[in-house]
Amino acid sequence: MVSIISMPEIVDATSATKLAKQLLELRNCDVMLDAQGITRFSAFGLEVLIAASRQWQADGQVFDVANWSDEALIALQALGVEPADFLAEI
């Protein structure tokens, strides 16, 4: 079973910290984050997603971020990453 989490509209230090805590509660479960509502995405949010993706991969669990909004895709491009960078699937 995959746990689906809707990401916040603004992914800044405050909301990314909350997201990290929420993800920790789902450790050892398959997770899919829904990014369709993002209007602003920060480097701190990127750090949280990279760390989570690596941890889920190390744990042998599925971690994916889907439905990227246009705004989030633009931010990712500016930060030098692609959506596929967050896919950790065993």
C-alpha positions as CSV (number, residue, x, y, z in Angstrom):
1,M,0.0,0.0,0.0
2,V,1.3,3.4,-1.0
3,S,0.8,6.4,1.3
4,I,-0.1,9.5,-0.7
5,I,0.8,13.0,0.7
6,S,-0.3,16.2,-0.9
7,M,2.6,18.7,-0.7
8,P,2.0,22.2,0.5
9,E,1.4,25.1,-1.8
10,I,4.6,26.8,-0.6
11,V,7.5,24.6,0.1
12,D,9.8,26.7,2.2
13,A,11.9,26.0,5.4
14,T,8.8,25.9,7.6
15,S,6.6,23.6,5.5
16,A,9.6,21.4,4.4
17,T,10.4,20.8,8.1
18,K,6.8,19.8,8.7
19,L,6.9,17.6,5.6
20,A,10.1,15.9,6.8
21,K,8.4,15.1,10.2
22,Q,5.4,13.7,8.3
23,L,7.7,11.5,6.1
24,L,9.6,10.2,9.1
25,E,6.3,8.8,10.5
26,L,5.9,6.9,7.2
27,R,9.4,5.4,7.2
28,N,9.4,1.8,5.9
29,C,6.2,2.5,3.9
30,D,5.9,3.2,0.2
31,V,5.3,6.9,-0.3
32,M,4.0,9.1,-3.2
33,L,4.0,12.9,-2.8
34,D,1.6,14.8,-4.9
35,A,3.2,18.0,-6.1
36,Q,0.3,19.5,-8.2
37,G,-0.5,22.3,-5.7
38,I,3.0,23.7,-5.4
39,T,3.3,27.4,-6.3
40,R,6.7,28.0,-4.7
41,F,9.5,25.6,-4.1
42,S,12.7,26.4,-2.2
43,A,16.2,24.8,-2.0
44,F,15.3,23.7,1.5
45,G,12.4,21.7,0.1
46,L,14.7,20.2,-2.4
47,E,17.1,19.1,0.4
48,V,14.2,17.3,2.2
49,L,13.1,15.5,-0.9
50,I,16.6,14.4,-1.8
51,A,17.2,13.1,1.7
52,A,13.9,11.3,1.8
53,S,14.5,9.8,-1.6
54,R,17.9,8.4,-0.6
55,Q,16.5,7.1,2.7
56,W,13.6,5.3,1.1
57,Q,16.0,3.8,-1.5
58,A,18.3,2.6,1.3
59,D,15.3,1.1,3.1
60,G,14.1,-0.7,-0.1
61,Q,10.9,1.3,-0.3
62,V,9.2,3.1,-3.1
63,F,9.4,6.9,-3.0
64,D,8.0,9.1,-5.8
65,V,6.9,12.7,-6.3
66,A,4.2,13.0,-9.0
67,N,2.0,15.6,-10.6
68,W,4.6,18.4,-10.5
69,S,3.0,21.8,-11.0
70,D,4.5,24.1,-13.7
71,E,5.8,26.4,-11.0
72,A,7.6,23.5,-9.2
73,L,9.1,22.3,-12.5
74,I,10.5,25.8,-13.1
75,A,12.0,25.9,-9.6
76,L,13.5,22.4,-10.0
77,Q,15.1,23.4,-13.3
78,A,16.6,26.5,-11.6
79,L,18.0,24.3,-8.8
80,G,19.5,22.0,-11.4
81,V,17.4,18.8,-10.8
82,E,14.8,16.8,-12.7
83,P,11.6,15.2,-11.3
84,A,13.0,11.7,-12.0
85,D,15.8,12.5,-9.5
86,F,13.3,11.8,-6.7
87,L,12.1,8.4,-7.8
88,A,13.5,5.7,-5.6
89,E,11.9,2.4,-6.6
90,I,13.1,-1.1,-5.7
